[in-house]
Amino acid sequence: MTKRDYERVASVLARFARLEVQAEAGAVTAAIADALAASFKLDNPRFSRDKFLAAVDVPLKYFEREVAA
């Protein structure tokens, strides 16, 4: 995958992360984003998990470690 592909996926996930439905929506989006990031890292060693999770824009409370802004 290319950087453009990763950015596109992050953009789609970001729309769900901003939904103001139930608190669980953010947790689900965070779990999906984290799983995708792990998969992308296997695909591309230079892939940045922190940049991807920041682009998804899920609240930091859903992650064990900080995400770069």
CHARMM-style PDB file with segment names, atoms N, HN, CA, C and O in Angstrom:
ATOM      1  N   MET     1       0.845  -1.182   0.000  1.00  0.00      PROA
ATOM      2  CA  MET     1       0.000   0.000   0.000  1.00  0.00      PROA
ATOM      3  C   MET     1       0.886   1.239   0.000  1.00  0.00      PROA
ATOM      4  O   MET     1       2.054   1.201   0.387  1.00  0.00      PROA
ATOM      5  N   THR     2       0.303   2.309  -0.435  1.00  0.00      PROA
ATOM      6  HN  THR     2      -0.646   2.340  -0.750  1.00  0.00      PROA
ATOM      7  CA  THR     2       1.035   3.569  -0.485  1.00  0.00      PROA
ATOM      8  C   THR     2       0.576   4.495   0.647  1.00  0.00      PROA
ATOM      9  O   THR     2      -0.427   4.243   1.314  1.00  0.00      PROA
ATOM     10  N   LYS     3       1.334   5.558   0.838  1.00  0.00      PROA
ATOM     11  HN  LYS     3       2.149   5.762   0.296  1.00  0.00      PROA
ATOM     12  CA  LYS     3       0.968   6.560   1.845  1.00  0.00      PROA
ATOM     13  C   LYS     3      -0.436   7.091   1.568  1.00  0.00      PROA
ATOM     14  O   LYS     3      -1.213   7.326   2.494  1.00  0.00      PROA
ATOM     15  N   ARG     4      -0.748   7.274   0.318  1.00  0.00      PROA
ATOM     16  HN  ARG     4      -0.117   7.083  -0.434  1.00  0.00      PROA
ATOM     17  CA  ARG     4      -2.072   7.768  -0.064  1.00  0.00      PROA
ATOM     18  C   ARG     4      -3.175   6.804   0.398  1.00  0.00      PROA
ATOM     19  O   ARG     4      -4.228   7.236   0.865  1.00  0.00      PROA
ATOM     20  N   ASP     5      -2.923   5.502   0.265  1.00  0.00      PROA
ATOM     21  HN  ASP     5      -2.067   5.151  -0.114  1.00  0.00      PROA
ATOM     22  CA  ASP     5      -3.894   4.498   0.731  1.00  0.00      PROA
ATOM     23  C   ASP     5      -4.097   4.592   2.235  1.00  0.00      PROA
ATOM     24  O   ASP     5      -5.227   4.553   2.722  1.00  0.00      PROA
ATOM     25  N   TYR     6      -2.989   4.716   2.970  1.00  0.00      PROA
ATOM     26  HN  TYR     6      -2.071   4.747   2.574  1.00  0.00      PROA
ATOM     27  CA  TYR     6      -3.082   4.828   4.427  1.00  0.00      PROA
ATOM     28  C   TYR     6      -3.862   6.084   4.829  1.00  0.00      PROA
ATOM     29  O   TYR     6      -4.678   6.047   5.750  1.00  0.00      PROA
ATOM     30  N   GLU     7      -3.604   7.182   4.137  1.00  0.00      PROA
ATOM     31  HN  GLU     7      -2.941   7.212   3.390  1.00  0.00      PROA
ATOM     32  CA  GLU     7      -4.308   8.437   4.430  1.00  0.00      PROA
ATOM     33  C   GLU     7      -5.799   8.304   4.139  1.00  0.00      PROA
ATOM     34  O   GLU     7      -6.624   8.845   4.876  1.00  0.00      PROA
ATOM     35  N   ARG     8      -6.144   7.607   3.097  1.00  0.00      PROA
ATOM     36  HN  ARG     8      -5.474   7.168   2.498  1.00  0.00      PROA
ATOM     37  CA  ARG     8      -7.554   7.411   2.736  1.00  0.00      PROA
ATOM     38  C   ARG     8      -8.273   6.606   3.816  1.00  0.00      PROA
ATOM     39  O   ARG     8      -9.385   6.954   4.213  1.00  0.00      PROA
ATOM     40  N   VAL     9      -7.641   5.532   4.292  1.00  0.00      PROA
ATOM     41  HN  VAL     9      -6.737   5.250   3.969  1.00  0.00      PROA
ATOM     42  CA  VAL     9      -8.243   4.715   5.349  1.00  0.00      PROA
ATOM     43  C   VAL     9      -8.405   5.543   6.625  1.00  0.00      PROA
ATOM     44  O   VAL     9      -9.446   5.475   7.279  1.00  0.00      PROA
ATOM     45  N   ALA    10      -7.387   6.319   6.980  1.00  0.00      PROA
ATOM     46  HN  ALA    10      -6.541   6.373   6.449  1.00  0.00      PROA
ATOM     47  CA  ALA    10      -7.465   7.164   8.175  1.00  0.00      PROA
ATOM     48  C   ALA    10      -8.606   8.164   8.056  1.00  0.00      PROA
ATOM     49  O   ALA    10      -9.310   8.428   9.031  1.00  0.00      PROA
ATOM     50  N   SER    11      -8.785   8.711   6.880  1.00  0.00      PROA
ATOM     51  HN  SER    11      -8.213   8.496   6.088  1.00  0.00      PROA
ATOM     52  CA  SER    11      -9.851   9.682   6.649  1.00  0.00      PROA
ATOM     53  C   SER    11     -11.228   9.057   6.861  1.00  0.00      PROA
ATOM     54  O   SER    11     -12.109   9.671   7.462  1.00  0.00      PROA
ATOM     55  N   VAL    12     -11.404   7.852   6.371  1.00  0.00      PROA
ATOM     56  HN  VAL    12     -10.688   7.353   5.883  1.00  0.00      PROA
ATOM     57  CA  VAL    12     -12.681   7.153   6.546  1.00  0.00      PROA
ATOM     58  C   VAL    12     -12.929   6.868   8.024  1.00  0.00      PROA
ATOM     59  O   VAL    12     -14.027   7.101   8.529  1.00  0.00      PROA
ATOM     60  N   LEU    13     -11.909   6.364   8.717  1.00  0.00      PROA
ATOM     61  HN  LEU    13     -11.017   6.175   8.307  1.00  0.00      PROA
ATOM     62  CA  LEU    13     -12.069   6.068  10.140  1.00  0.00      PROA
ATOM     63  C   LEU    13     -12.338   7.336  10.947  1.00  0.00      PROA
ATOM     64  O   LEU    13     -13.101   7.307  11.913  1.00  0.00      PROA
ATOM     65  N   ALA    14     -11.721   8.440  10.558  1.00  0.00      PROA
ATOM     66  HN  ALA    14     -11.101   8.464   9.773  1.00  0.00      PROA
ATOM     67  CA  ALA    14     -11.902   9.696  11.290  1.00  0.00      PROA
ATOM     68  C   ALA    14     -13.367  10.130  11.283  1.00  0.00      PROA
ATOM     69  O   ALA    14     -13.853  10.689  12.267  1.00  0.00      PROA
ATOM     70  N   ARG    15     -14.063   9.879  10.193  1.00  0.00      PROA
ATOM     71  HN  ARG    15     -13.668   9.425   9.394  1.00  0.00      PROA
ATOM     72  CA  ARG    15     -15.485  10.238  10.145  1.00  0.00      PROA
ATOM     73  C   ARG    15     -16.272   9.490  11.218  1.00  0.00      PROA
ATOM     74  O   ARG    15     -17.174  10.055  11.835  1.00  0.00      PROA
ATOM     75  N   PHE    16     -15.932   8.214  11.442  1.00  0.00      PROA
ATOM     76  HN  PHE    16     -15.199   7.754  10.940  1.00  0.00      PROA
ATOM     77  CA  PHE    16     -16.628   7.432  12.459  1.00  0.00      PROA
ATOM     78  C   PHE    16     -16.203   7.838  13.862  1.00  0.00      PROA
ATOM     79  O   PHE    16     -17.014   7.806  14.788  1.00  0.00      PROA
ATOM     80  N   ALA    17     -14.952   8.216  14.029  1.00  0.00      PROA
ATOM     81  HN  ALA    17     -14.293   8.243  13.277  1.00  0.00      PROA
ATOM     82  CA  ALA    17     -14.451   8.601  15.349  1.00  0.00      PROA
ATOM     83  C   ALA    17     -15.154   9.856  15.848  1.00  0.00      PROA
ATOM     84  O   ALA    17     -15.277  10.051  17.058  1.00  0.00      PROA
ATOM     85  N   ARG    18     -15.612  10.700  14.949  1.00  0.00      PROA
ATOM     86  HN  ARG    18     -15.512  10.542  13.967  1.00  0.00      PROA
ATOM     87  CA  ARG    18     -16.254  11.960  15.331  1.00  0.00      PROA
ATOM     88  C   ARG    18     -17.765  11.833  15.528  1.00  0.00      PROA
ATOM     89  O   ARG    18     -18.422  12.804  15.902  1.00  0.00      PROA
ATOM     90  N   LEU    19     -18.316  10.657  15.283  1.00  0.00      PROA
ATOM     91  HN  LEU    19     -17.782   9.868  14.979  1.00  0.00      PROA
ATOM     92  CA  LEU    19     -19.749  10.471  15.475  1.00  0.00      PROA
ATOM     93  C   LEU    19     -20.110  10.701  16.935  1.00  0.00      PROA
ATOM     94  O   LEU    19     -19.414  10.239  17.839  1.00  0.00      PROA
ATOM     95  N   GLU    20     -21.177  11.401  17.149  1.00  0.00      PROA
ATOM     96  HN  GLU    20     -21.742  11.776  16.414  1.00  0.00      PROA
ATOM     97  CA  GLU    20     -21.603  11.685  18.516  1.00  0.00      PROA
ATOM     98  C   GLU    20     -22.786  10.804  18.901  1.00  0.00      PROA
ATOM     99  O   GLU    20     -23.795  11.291  19.411  1.00  0.00      PROA
ATOM    100  N   VAL    21     -22.656   9.536  18.657  1.00  0.00      PROA
ATOM    101  HN  VAL    21     -21.836   9.140  18.243  1.00  0.00      PROA
ATOM    102  CA  VAL    21     -23.734   8.609  18.958  1.00  0.00      PROA
ATOM    103  C   VAL    21     -23.571   8.096  20.382  1.00  0.00      PROA
ATOM    104  O   VAL    21     -24.119   8.667  21.325  1.00  0.00      PROA
ATOM    105  N   GLN    22     -22.826   7.032  20.528  1.00  0.00      PROA
ATOM    106  HN  GLN    22     -22.381   6.568  19.762  1.00  0.00      PROA
ATOM    107  CA  GLN    22     -22.579   6.458  21.842  1.00  0.00      PROA
ATOM    108  C   GLN    22     -21.079   6.452  22.090  1.00  0.00      PROA
ATOM    109  O   GLN    22     -20.288   6.478  21.147  1.00  0.00      PROA
ATOM    110  N   ALA    23     -20.697   6.419  23.341  1.00  0.00      PROA
ATOM    111  HN  ALA    23     -21.339   6.399  24.106  1.00  0.00      PROA
ATOM    112  CA  ALA    23     -19.271   6.406  23.700  1.00  0.00      PROA
ATOM    113  C   ALA    23     -18.562   5.199  23.091  1.00  0.00      PROA
ATOM    114  O   ALA    23     -17.372   5.274  22.785  1.00  0.00      PROA
ATOM    115  N   GLU    24     -19.270   4.103  22.913  1.00  0.00      PROA
ATOM    116  HN  GLU    24     -20.237   4.043  23.161  1.00  0.00      PROA
ATOM    117  CA  GLU    24     -18.664   2.893  22.380  1.00  0.00      PROA
ATOM    118  C   GLU    24     -18.173   3.072  20.945  1.00  0.00      PROA
ATOM    119  O   GLU    24     -17.264   2.361  20.515  1.00  0.00      PROA
ATOM    120  N   ALA    25     -18.752   4.003  20.204  1.00  0.00      PROA
ATOM    121  HN  ALA    25     -19.490   4.580  20.553  1.00  0.00      PROA
ATOM    122  CA  ALA    25     -18.329   4.223  18.820  1.00  0.00      PROA
ATOM    123  C   ALA    25     -16.858   4.600  18.757  1.00  0.00      PROA
ATOM    124  O   ALA    25     -16.137   4.125  17.879  1.00  0.00      PROA
ATOM    125  N   GLY    26     -16.406   5.439  19.669  1.00  0.00      PROA
ATOM    126  HN  GLY    26     -16.992   5.824  20.382  1.00  0.00      PROA
ATOM    127  CA  GLY    26     -14.996   5.819  19.700  1.00  0.00      PROA
ATOM    128  C   GLY    26     -14.102   4.646  20.037  1.00  0.00      PROA
ATOM    129  O   GLY    26     -13.023   4.501  19.464  1.00  0.00      PROA
ATOM    130  N   ALA    27     -14.536   3.814  20.954  1.00  0.00      PROA
ATOM    131  HN  ALA    27     -15.413   3.932  21.419  1.00  0.00      PROA
ATOM    132  CA  ALA    27     -13.744   2.649  21.343  1.00  0.00      PROA
ATOM    133  C   ALA    27     -13.640   1.655  20.197  1.00  0.00      PROA
ATOM    134  O   ALA    27     -12.574   1.086  19.961  1.00  0.00      PROA
ATOM    135  N   VAL    28     -14.728   1.445  19.492  1.00  0.00      PROA
ATOM    136  HN  VAL    28     -15.594   1.907  19.683  1.00  0.00      PROA
ATOM    137  CA  VAL    28     -14.722   0.522  18.353  1.00  0.00      PROA
ATOM    138  C   VAL    28     -13.821   1.057  17.251  1.00  0.00      PROA
ATOM    139  O   VAL    28     -13.021   0.313  16.684  1.00  0.00      PROA
ATOM    140  N   THR    29     -13.947   2.341  16.947  1.00  0.00      PROA
ATOM    141  HN  THR    29     -14.597   2.946  17.408  1.00  0.00      PROA
ATOM    142  CA  THR    29     -13.106   2.954  15.920  1.00  0.00      PROA
ATOM    143  C   THR    29     -11.634   2.851  16.313  1.00  0.00      PROA
ATOM    144  O   THR    29     -10.785   2.563  15.470  1.00  0.00      PROA
ATOM    145  N   ALA    30     -11.334   3.081  17.573  1.00  0.00      PROA
ATOM    146  HN  ALA    30     -12.024   3.315  18.258  1.00  0.00      PROA
ATOM    147  CA  ALA    30      -9.952   2.991  18.048  1.00  0.00      PROA
ATOM    148  C   ALA    30      -9.410   1.578  17.877  1.00  0.00      PROA
ATOM    149  O   ALA    30      -8.269   1.397  17.451  1.00  0.00      PROA
ATOM    150  N   ALA    31     -10.213   0.587  18.203  1.00  0.00      PROA
ATOM    151  HN  ALA    31     -11.139   0.735  18.549  1.00  0.00      PROA
ATOM    152  CA  ALA    31      -9.771  -0.803  18.074  1.00  0.00      PROA
ATOM    153  C   ALA    31      -9.515  -1.161  16.613  1.00  0.00      PROA
ATOM    154  O   ALA    31      -8.526  -1.823  16.296  1.00  0.00      PROA
ATOM    155  N   ILE    32     -10.399  -0.728  15.733  1.00  0.00      PROA
ATOM    156  HN  ILE    32     -11.202  -0.190  15.991  1.00  0.00      PROA
ATOM    157  CA  ILE    32     -10.217  -0.993  14.299  1.00  0.00      PROA
ATOM    158  C   ILE    32      -8.972  -0.276  13.787  1.00  0.00      PROA
ATOM    159  O   ILE    32      -8.162  -0.863  13.070  1.00  0.00      PROA
ATOM    160  N   ALA    33      -8.824   0.991  14.156  1.00  0.00      PROA
ATOM    161  HN  ALA    33      -9.482   1.468  14.739  1.00  0.00      PROA
ATOM    162  CA  ALA    33      -7.668   1.778  13.705  1.00  0.00      PROA
ATOM    163  C   ALA    33      -6.365   1.155  14.195  1.00  0.00      PROA
ATOM    164  O   ALA    33      -5.393   1.088  13.443  1.00  0.00      PROA
ATOM    165  N   ASP    34      -6.334   0.703  15.436  1.00  0.00      PROA
ATOM    166  HN  ASP    34      -7.124   0.758  16.047  1.00  0.00      PROA
ATOM    167  CA  ASP    34      -5.127   0.103  15.991  1.00  0.00      PROA
ATOM    168  C   ASP    34      -4.793  -1.202  15.271  1.00  0.00      PROA
ATOM    169  O   ASP    34      -3.626  -1.475  14.989  1.00  0.00      PROA
ATOM    170  N   ALA    35      -5.810  -2.004  14.976  1.00  0.00      PROA
ATOM    171  HN  ALA    35      -6.758  -1.782  15.205  1.00  0.00      PROA
ATOM    172  CA  ALA    35      -5.583  -3.260  14.256  1.00  0.00      PROA
ATOM    173  C   ALA    35      -5.086  -2.989  12.833  1.00  0.00      PROA
ATOM    174  O   ALA    35      -4.177  -3.663  12.348  1.00  0.00      PROA
ATOM    175  N   LEU    36      -5.687  -2.003  12.173  1.00  0.00      PROA
ATOM    176  HN  LEU    36      -6.425  -1.455  12.568  1.00  0.00      PROA
ATOM    177  CA  LEU    36      -5.220  -1.641  10.835  1.00  0.00      PROA
ATOM    178  C   LEU    36      -3.777  -1.146  10.875  1.00  0.00      PROA
ATOM    179  O   LEU    36      -2.973  -1.500  10.012  1.00  0.00      PROA
ATOM    180  N   ALA    37      -3.450  -0.336  11.866  1.00  0.00      PROA
ATOM    181  HN  ALA    37      -4.102  -0.048  12.567  1.00  0.00      PROA
ATOM    182  CA  ALA    37      -2.088   0.186  11.992  1.00  0.00      PROA
ATOM    183  C   ALA    37      -1.082  -0.952  12.137  1.00  0.00      PROA
ATOM    184  O   ALA    37      -0.012  -0.913  11.529  1.00  0.00      PROA
ATOM    185  N   ALA    38      -1.410  -1.944  12.923  1.00  0.00      PROA
ATOM    186  HN  ALA    38      -2.279  -1.975  13.416  1.00  0.00      PROA
ATOM    187  CA  ALA    38      -0.511  -3.088  13.098  1.00  0.00      PROA
ATOM    188  C   ALA    38      -0.310  -3.825  11.774  1.00  0.00      PROA
ATOM    189  O   ALA    38       0.801  -4.238  11.443  1.00  0.00      PROA
ATOM    190  N   SER    39      -1.393  -3.983  11.030  1.00  0.00      PROA
ATOM    191  HN  SER    39      -2.296  -3.648  11.299  1.00  0.00      PROA
ATOM    192  CA  SER    39      -1.314  -4.641   9.732  1.00  0.00      PROA
ATOM    193  C   SER    39      -0.493  -3.816   8.736  1.00  0.00      PROA
ATOM    194  O   SER    39       0.312  -4.360   7.980  1.00  0.00      PROA
ATOM    195  N   PHE    40      -0.708  -2.503   8.746  1.00  0.00      PROA
ATOM    196  HN  PHE    40      -1.362  -2.062   9.360  1.00  0.00      PROA
ATOM    197  CA  PHE    40       0.027  -1.632   7.834  1.00  0.00      PROA
ATOM    198  C   PHE    40       1.520  -1.635   8.150  1.00  0.00      PROA
ATOM    199  O   PHE    40       2.346  -1.542   7.242  1.00  0.00      PROA
ATOM    200  N   LYS    41       1.869  -1.741   9.428  1.00  0.00      PROA
ATOM    201  HN  LYS    41       1.198  -1.817  10.166  1.00  0.00      PROA
ATOM    202  CA  LYS    41       3.275  -1.774   9.845  1.00  0.00      PROA
ATOM    203  C   LYS    41       3.953  -3.022   9.288  1.00  0.00      PROA
ATOM    204  O   LYS    41       5.124  -2.974   8.911  1.00  0.00      PROA
ATOM    205  N   LEU    42       3.228  -4.138   9.235  1.00  0.00      PROA
ATOM    206  HN  LEU    42       2.277  -4.177   9.541  1.00  0.00      PROA
ATOM    207  CA  LEU    42       3.777  -5.365   8.647  1.00  0.00      PROA
ATOM    208  C   LEU    42       4.000  -5.188   7.144  1.00  0.00      PROA
ATOM    209  O   LEU    42       4.958  -5.717   6.582  1.00  0.00      PROA
ATOM    210  N   ASP    43       3.112  -4.446   6.512  1.00  0.00      PROA
ATOM    211  HN  ASP    43       2.333  -4.016   6.969  1.00  0.00      PROA
ATOM    212  CA  ASP    43       3.190  -4.194   5.080  1.00  0.00      PROA
ATOM    213  C   ASP    43       4.322  -3.234   4.744  1.00  0.00      PROA
ATOM    214  O   ASP    43       4.970  -3.369   3.706  1.00  0.00      PROA
ATOM    215  N   ASN    44       4.562  -2.257   5.630  1.00  0.00      PROA
ATOM    216  HN  ASN    44       4.036  -2.147   6.473  1.00  0.00      PROA
ATOM    217  CA  ASN    44       5.537  -1.204   5.365  1.00  0.00      PROA
ATOM    218  C   ASN    44       6.255  -0.849   6.669  1.00  0.00      PROA
ATOM    219  O   ASN    44       5.665  -0.204   7.535  1.00  0.00      PROA
ATOM    220  N   PRO    45       7.511  -1.258   6.822  1.00  0.00      PROA
ATOM    221  CA  PRO    45       8.252  -0.984   8.055  1.00  0.00      PROA
ATOM    222  C   PRO    45       8.375   0.506   8.396  1.00  0.00      PROA
ATOM    223  O   PRO    45       8.583   0.856   9.557  1.00  0.00      PROA
ATOM    224  N   ARG    46       8.250   1.371   7.410  1.00  0.00      PROA
ATOM    225  HN  ARG    46       8.081   1.087   6.466  1.00  0.00      PROA
ATOM    226  CA  ARG    46       8.353   2.812   7.656  1.00  0.00      PROA
ATOM    227  C   ARG    46       7.009   3.433   8.054  1.00  0.00      PROA
ATOM    228  O   ARG    46       6.941   4.623   8.360  1.00  0.00      PROA
ATOM    229  N   PHE    47       5.962   2.641   8.049  1.00  0.00      PROA
ATOM    230  HN  PHE    47       6.017   1.674   7.801  1.00  0.00      PROA
ATOM    231  CA  PHE    47       4.636   3.128   8.422  1.00  0.00      PROA
ATOM    232  C   PHE    47       4.655   3.613   9.867  1.00  0.00      PROA
ATOM    233  O   PHE    47       5.208   2.950  10.744  1.00  0.00      PROA
ATOM    234  N   SER    48       4.045   4.776  10.109  1.00  0.00      PROA
ATOM    235  HN  SER    48       3.595   5.315   9.397  1.00  0.00      PROA
ATOM    236  CA  SER    48       4.006   5.345  11.447  1.00  0.00      PROA
ATOM    237  C   SER    48       2.630   5.137  12.083  1.00  0.00      PROA
ATOM    238  O   SER    48       1.644   5.755  11.680  1.00  0.00      PROA
ATOM    239  N   ARG    49       2.586   4.261  13.075  1.00  0.00      PROA
ATOM    240  HN  ARG    49       3.387   3.759  13.402  1.00  0.00      PROA
ATOM    241  CA  ARG    49       1.340   4.007  13.808  1.00  0.00      PROA
ATOM    242  C   ARG    49       0.823   5.293  14.435  1.00  0.00      PROA
ATOM    243  O   ARG    49      -0.365   5.603  14.344  1.00  0.00      PROA
ATOM    244  N   ASP    50       1.722   6.039  15.072  1.00  0.00      PROA
ATOM    245  HN  ASP    50       2.687   5.787  15.146  1.00  0.00      PROA
ATOM    246  CA  ASP    50       1.304   7.248  15.764  1.00  0.00      PROA
ATOM    247  C   ASP    50       0.705   8.284  14.812  1.00  0.00      PROA
ATOM    248  O   ASP    50      -0.311   8.903  15.130  1.00  0.00      PROA
ATOM    249  N   LYS    51       1.316   8.473  13.671  1.00  0.00      PROA
ATOM    250  HN  LYS    51       2.141   7.971  13.413  1.00  0.00      PROA
ATOM    251  CA  LYS    51       0.775   9.436  12.689  1.00  0.00      PROA
ATOM    252  C   LYS    51      -0.593   8.973  12.192  1.00  0.00      PROA
ATOM    253  O   LYS    51      -1.512   9.777  12.037  1.00  0.00      PROA
ATOM    254  N   PHE    52      -0.717   7.672  11.944  1.00  0.00      PROA
ATOM    255  HN  PHE    52       0.030   7.019  12.070  1.00  0.00      PROA
ATOM    256  CA  PHE    52      -1.987   7.134  11.462  1.00  0.00      PROA
ATOM    257  C   PHE    52      -3.091   7.328  12.497  1.00  0.00      PROA
ATOM    258  O   PHE    52      -4.181   7.796  12.167  1.00  0.00      PROA
ATOM    259  N   LEU    53      -2.809   6.967  13.755  1.00  0.00      PROA
ATOM    260  HN  LEU    53      -1.924   6.587  14.023  1.00  0.00      PROA
ATOM    261  CA  LEU    53      -3.828   7.099  14.794  1.00  0.00      PROA
ATOM    262  C   LEU    53      -4.184   8.563  15.036  1.00  0.00      PROA
ATOM    263  O   LEU    53      -5.335   8.879  15.338  1.00  0.00      PROA
ATOM    264  N   ALA    54      -3.211   9.453  14.907  1.00  0.00      PROA
ATOM    265  HN  ALA    54      -2.276   9.197  14.662  1.00  0.00      PROA
ATOM    266  CA  ALA    54      -3.499  10.886  15.032  1.00  0.00      PROA
ATOM    267  C   ALA    54      -4.398  11.342  13.893  1.00  0.00      PROA
ATOM    268  O   ALA    54      -5.293  12.163  14.097  1.00  0.00      PROA
ATOM    269  N   ALA    55      -4.168  10.816  12.695  1.00  0.00      PROA
ATOM    270  HN  ALA    55      -3.441  10.149  12.529  1.00  0.00      PROA
ATOM    271  CA  ALA    55      -4.993  11.184  11.540  1.00  0.00      PROA
ATOM    272  C   ALA    55      -6.422  10.676  11.691  1.00  0.00      PROA
ATOM    273  O   ALA    55      -7.364  11.314  11.221  1.00  0.00      PROA
ATOM    274  N   VAL    56      -6.583   9.543  12.337  1.00  0.00      PROA
ATOM    275  HN  VAL    56      -5.819   9.025  12.720  1.00  0.00      PROA
ATOM    276  CA  VAL    56      -7.919   8.998  12.582  1.00  0.00      PROA
ATOM    277  C   VAL    56      -8.680   9.886  13.558  1.00  0.00      PROA
ATOM    278  O   VAL    56      -9.906   9.971  13.495  1.00  0.00      PROA
ATOM    279  N   ASP    57      -7.963  10.545  14.455  1.00  0.00      PROA
ATOM    280  HN  ASP    57      -6.967  10.476  14.506  1.00  0.00      PROA
ATOM    281  CA  ASP    57      -8.551  11.520  15.376  1.00  0.00      PROA
ATOM    282  C   ASP    57      -9.453  10.890  16.432  1.00  0.00      PROA
ATOM    283  O   ASP    57     -10.483  11.454  16.802  1.00  0.00      PROA
ATOM    284  N   VAL    58      -9.057   9.725  16.909  1.00  0.00      PROA
ATOM    285  HN  VAL    58      -8.220   9.267  16.609  1.00  0.00      PROA
ATOM    286  CA  VAL    58      -9.779   9.082  18.006  1.00  0.00      PROA
ATOM    287  C   VAL    58      -9.222   9.657  19.307  1.00  0.00      PROA
ATOM    288  O   VAL    58      -8.009   9.840  19.416  1.00  0.00      PROA
ATOM    289  N   PRO    59     -10.065   9.947  20.292  1.00  0.00      PROA
ATOM    290  CA  PRO    59      -9.568  10.483  21.568  1.00  0.00      PROA
ATOM    291  C   PRO    59      -8.482   9.593  22.175  1.00  0.00      PROA
ATOM    292  O   PRO    59      -8.580   8.366  22.143  1.00  0.00      PROA
ATOM    293  N   LEU    60      -7.457  10.223  22.721  1.00  0.00      PROA
ATOM    294  HN  LEU    60      -7.378  11.220  22.746  1.00  0.00      PROA
ATOM    295  CA  LEU    60      -6.312   9.506  23.279  1.00  0.00      PROA
ATOM    296  C   LEU    60      -6.688   8.543  24.388  1.00  0.00      PROA
ATOM    297  O   LEU    60      -5.954   7.589  24.644  1.00  0.00      PROA
ATOM    298  N   LYS    61      -7.807   8.766  25.048  1.00  0.00      PROA
ATOM    299  HN  LYS    61      -8.403   9.541  24.840  1.00  0.00      PROA
ATOM    300  CA  LYS    61      -8.187   7.897  26.167  1.00  0.00      PROA
ATOM    301  C   LYS    61      -8.374   6.443  25.736  1.00  0.00      PROA
ATOM    302  O   LYS    61      -8.365   5.545  26.579  1.00  0.00      PROA
ATOM    303  N   TYR    62      -8.541   6.201  24.446  1.00  0.00      PROA
ATOM    304  HN  TYR    62      -8.548   6.930  23.762  1.00  0.00      PROA
ATOM    305  CA  TYR    62      -8.738   4.842  23.958  1.00  0.00      PROA
ATOM    306  C   TYR    62      -7.433   4.107  23.695  1.00  0.00      PROA
ATOM    307  O   TYR    62      -7.453   2.922  23.362  1.00  0.00      PROA
ATOM    308  N   PHE    63      -6.297   4.787  23.839  1.00  0.00      PROA
ATOM    309  HN  PHE    63      -6.281   5.750  24.109  1.00  0.00      PROA
ATOM    310  CA  PHE    63      -5.016   4.174  23.558  1.00  0.00      PROA
ATOM    311  C   PHE    63      -4.165   4.105  24.809  1.00  0.00      PROA
ATOM    312  O   PHE    63      -4.234   4.985  25.666  1.00  0.00      PROA
ATOM    313  N   GLU    64      -3.356   3.048  24.913  1.00  0.00      PROA
ATOM    314  HN  GLU    64      -3.300   2.333  24.216  1.00  0.00      PROA
ATOM    315  CA  GLU    64      -2.493   2.875  26.072  1.00  0.00      PROA
ATOM    316  C   GLU    64      -1.351   3.872  26.090  1.00  0.00      PROA
ATOM    317  O   GLU    64      -0.934   4.322  27.157  1.00  0.00      PROA
ATOM    318  N   ARG    65      -0.839   4.225  24.904  1.00  0.00      PROA
ATOM    319  HN  ARG    65      -1.178   3.859  24.037  1.00  0.00      PROA
ATOM    320  CA  ARG    65       0.265   5.176  24.839  1.00  0.00      PROA
ATOM    321  C   ARG    65      -0.165   6.381  24.025  1.00  0.00      PROA
ATOM    322  O   ARG    65      -1.134   6.318  23.268  1.00  0.00      PROA
ATOM    323  N   GLU    66       0.551   7.463  24.183  1.00  0.00      PROA
ATOM    324  HN  GLU    66       1.338   7.514  24.797  1.00  0.00      PROA
ATOM    325  CA  GLU    66       0.186   8.702  23.485  1.00  0.00      PROA
ATOM    326  C   GLU    66       0.374   8.568  21.985  1.00  0.00      PROA
ATOM    327  O   GLU    66       1.208   7.798  21.510  1.00  0.00      PROA
ATOM    328  N   VAL    67      -0.408   9.322  21.262  1.00  0.00      PROA
ATOM    329  HN  VAL    67      -1.086   9.948  21.648  1.00  0.00      PROA
ATOM    330  CA  VAL    67      -0.319   9.385  19.817  1.00  0.00      PROA
ATOM    331  C   VAL    67       0.236  10.743  19.462  1.00  0.00      PROA
ATOM    332  O   VAL    67      -0.172  11.752  20.037  1.00  0.00      PROA
ATOM    333  N   ALA    68       1.169  10.782  18.516  1.00  0.00      PROA
ATOM    334  HN  ALA    68       1.501   9.962  18.049  1.00  0.00      PROA
ATOM    335  CA  ALA    68       1.762  12.051  18.095  1.00  0.00      PROA
ATOM    336  C   ALA    68       0.686  12.958  17.502  1.00  0.00      PROA
ATOM    337  O   ALA    68      -0.206  12.492  16.792  1.00  0.00      PROA
ATOM    338  N   ALA    69       0.776  14.237  17.795  1.00  0.00      PROA
ATOM    339  HN  ALA    69       1.500  14.615  18.371  1.00  0.00      PROA
ATOM    340  CA  ALA    69      -0.209  15.189  17.276  1.00  0.00      PROA
ATOM    341  C   ALA    69       0.154  15.643  15.883  1.00  0.00      PROA
ATOM    342  OT1 ALA    69      -0.565  16.446  15.289  1.00  0.00      PROA
TER     343      ALA     69
END
